[in-house]
Amino acid sequence: MRLADKVAIVTGGASGMGAATALIFAREGAKVVVADQLAAEGEQVVGRIKDAQGVARFQPLDVTNEKAWEQAVAATLAAYGRIDVLINNAGISGSDPNLLSREVWDKVMTVNATGCFLGMRHVIPEMQKAKRGAVVNISSISGLSGQTFVHMAYNASKAAVWMMTKSAAVQFAKDGIRVNSVHPGLMPPMRTSKLTADPTIRAKMLEAVPMGRDGRVEEVAYASLFLASDEASYVTGTELVVDGGYLAM
Ligand SMILES: NC(=O)c1ccc[n+]([C@@H]2O[C@H](COP(=O)([O-])OP(=O)(O)OC[C@H]3O[C@@H](n4cnc5c(N)ncnc54)[C@H](O)[C@@H]3O)[C@@H](O)[C@H]2O)c1
């Protein structure tokens, strides 16, 4: 098993790519902390993991809340004794028709960029003590290019995730910690998607994908699995794009 005996926190683990990541990580031997604001959905993911003889627990977490992070780290250590892997996956969409809204800017930057930073701020000290760890930050193709119908806050927040990944990688390599980013392309709509959930807009977006289809949540989870595992022991500070060729066009 590719994550045998590792303890992994997956933020946004109640839905979409986070849920797929939690399920696959558990199947690969990890003890998984499904951390999310959505308790019922998160408990459901934990239930599916346990039904498959895996080990998991749900942790209520708002990634923007320092206290909640302190509690999540403490609860994980109390339950499993260590934290080997952090997947900073929780996020909200920026596909809002009001492209110059200050409110959207503040909210998207706080959840997507600050939330990712806070994950590293609270988990990296534990990894430093253990002298090992792998962090995977979920960015997006939107962190590497602009888009016509996505609020620039989403692009900026995902570019921040991309770049803070590189900062953390160079700053904490000496502590045995690897930090990488994954950049999904056109995936199933997020719970918070507006414009990008519209079938007409999605059809237009698909025209820009050389593979001609959107991605499956598992296809992103497998990229995180590689980066979280010891197979990636010499990989840090880099980005893995999972986009059906979108950015290559
Ligand atoms: N769906 C896409 O097209 C796409 C493409 C590229 C990147 N991404 C990124 O992938 C990640 C996962 O997205 P998804 O498609 O699975 O979306 P999703 O909406 O299905 O899942 C996001 C999860 O994050 C959780 N979340 C949101 N705000 C939170 C907060 N403050 N604290 C804790 N949890 C919070 C939600 O409750 C939800 O469970 C996000 O970071 C997203 O930006 C998505």
The ligand as an SDF file (V2000), in Angstrom:
LIG
                    3D

 44 48  0  0  0  0  0  0  0  0999 V2000
  -14.0790   21.7780   -9.5820 N   0  0  0  0  0  0  0  0  0  0  0  0
  -13.1880   22.3800  -10.3600 C   0  0  0  0  0  0  0  0  0  0  0  0
  -13.4420   22.6570  -11.5330 O   0  0  0  0  0  0  0  0  0  0  0  0
  -11.8210   22.7280   -9.8140 C   0  0  0  0  0  0  0  0  0  0  0  0
  -10.7930   22.9690  -10.7310 C   0  0  0  0  0  0  0  0  0  0  0  0
   -9.5340   23.3000  -10.2380 C   0  0  0  0  0  0  0  0  0  0  0  0
   -9.3020   23.3720   -8.8800 C   0  0  0  0  0  0  0  0  0  0  0  0
  -10.3160   23.1360   -8.0110 N   0  0  0  0  0  0  0  0  0  0  0  0
  -10.0200   23.2060   -6.5860 C   0  0  0  0  0  0  0  0  0  0  0  0
  -10.1220   21.9080   -6.0290 O   0  0  0  0  0  0  0  0  0  0  0  0
  -10.5090   21.9880   -4.6570 C   0  0  0  0  0  0  0  0  0  0  0  0
  -11.6920   21.0660   -4.4130 C   0  0  0  0  0  0  0  0  0  0  0  0
  -12.7900   21.5040   -5.1760 O   0  0  0  0  0  0  0  0  0  0  0  0
  -14.0420   20.5630   -5.5750 P   0  0  0  0  0  0  0  0  0  0  0  0
  -14.2230   20.6690   -7.0270 O   0  0  0  0  0  0  0  0  0  0  0  0
  -13.8880   19.2490   -4.9620 O   0  0  0  0  0  0  0  0  0  0  0  0
  -15.2210   21.4320   -4.8960 O   0  0  0  0  0  0  0  0  0  0  0  0
  -16.3730   21.0670   -3.8520 P   0  0  0  0  0  0  0  0  0  0  0  0
  -17.1890   22.2930   -3.7160 O   0  0  0  0  0  0  0  0  0  0  0  0
  -17.0490   19.8000   -4.2500 O   0  0  0  0  0  0  0  0  0  0  0  0
  -15.5560   20.7740   -2.5080 O   0  0  0  0  0  0  0  0  0  0  0  0
  -14.9590   21.7880   -1.7590 C   0  0  0  0  0  0  0  0  0  0  0  0
  -14.9900   21.3740   -0.2910 C   0  0  0  0  0  0  0  0  0  0  0  0
  -14.3230   22.4000    0.4750 O   0  0  0  0  0  0  0  0  0  0  0  0
  -15.1180   22.6440    1.6070 C   0  0  0  0  0  0  0  0  0  0  0  0
  -14.8880   24.0100    2.1010 N   0  0  0  0  0  0  0  0  0  0  0  0
  -15.1820   25.1800    1.4940 C   0  0  0  0  0  0  0  0  0  0  0  0
  -14.8700   26.2110    2.2960 N   0  0  0  0  0  0  0  0  0  0  0  0
  -14.3590   25.6720    3.4480 C   0  0  0  0  0  0  0  0  0  0  0  0
  -13.8680   26.2200    4.6540 C   0  0  0  0  0  0  0  0  0  0  0  0
  -13.8270   27.5490    4.8760 N   0  0  0  0  0  0  0  0  0  0  0  0
  -13.4080   25.3700    5.5980 N   0  0  0  0  0  0  0  0  0  0  0  0
  -13.4550   24.0300    5.4090 C   0  0  0  0  0  0  0  0  0  0  0  0
  -13.9130   23.4510    4.2890 N   0  0  0  0  0  0  0  0  0  0  0  0
  -14.3710   24.2700    3.3200 C   0  0  0  0  0  0  0  0  0  0  0  0
  -16.5610   22.4570    1.1480 C   0  0  0  0  0  0  0  0  0  0  0  0
  -17.4470   22.2710    2.2480 O   0  0  0  0  0  0  0  0  0  0  0  0
  -16.4260   21.2630    0.2530 C   0  0  0  0  0  0  0  0  0  0  0  0
  -16.5760   20.0540    0.9660 O   0  0  0  0  0  0  0  0  0  0  0  0
  -10.7750   23.4660   -4.3820 C   0  0  0  0  0  0  0  0  0  0  0  0
   -9.6460   24.0530   -3.7640 O   0  0  0  0  0  0  0  0  0  0  0  0
  -10.9740   24.0390   -5.7670 C   0  0  0  0  0  0  0  0  0  0  0  0
  -10.6740   25.4210   -5.8150 O   0  0  0  0  0  0  0  0  0  0  0  0
  -11.5760   22.8070   -8.4540 C   0  0  0  0  0  0  0  0  0  0  0  0
  1  2  1  0
  2  3  2  0
  2  4  1  0
  4  5  1  0
  4 44  2  0
  5  6  2  0
  6  7  1  0
  7  8  2  0
  8  9  1  0
  8 44  1  0
  9 10  1  0
  9 42  1  0
 10 11  1  0
 11 12  1  0
 11 40  1  0
 12 13  1  0
 13 14  1  0
 14 15  2  0
 14 16  1  0
 14 17  1  0
 17 18  1  0
 18 19  2  0
 18 20  1  0
 18 21  1  0
 21 22  1  0
 22 23  1  0
 23 24  1  0
 23 38  1  0
 24 25  1  0
 25 26  1  0
 25 36  1  0
 26 27  1  0
 26 35  1  0
 27 28  2  0
 28 29  1  0
 29 30  1  0
 29 35  2  0
 30 31  1  0
 30 32  2  0
 32 33  1  0
 33 34  2  0
 34 35  1  0
 36 37  1  0
 36 38  1  0
 38 39  1  0
 40 41  1  0
 40 42  1  0
 42 43  1  0
M  CHG  2   8   1  16  -1
M  END
$$$$
